[in-house]
Amino acid sequence: MVSGGGVPTDDKQVIGLEREVMMVAWKGLDPYNMLAPKQFQAPRNTLN
């Protein structure tokens, strides 16, 4: 018995933590904080 839906895509097939990681990655964020941190931009008078 074959369904007419075809092969499920990744977004239809993932569940749980894997789905949360995929959704964060789609938003362009870093799900595991593995990327280099963005440069800290502080005013000159607050340093030290």
C-alpha positions, 0 to 999 in steps of 0.5 A: 500500500503506497500513499500518494504524499511522496517522500517527506521532507526534513521539516515534516519528518523531524521531531523533538530536539532535532526540530528545535535545532533545525528551526533555530538554524533556519532563523540564522542563529547558532543552536550550539553556540559554536560560532565565534562571538560577535565583537563587543562594542563598548564606548571608549570611556567604559573600558577599564 
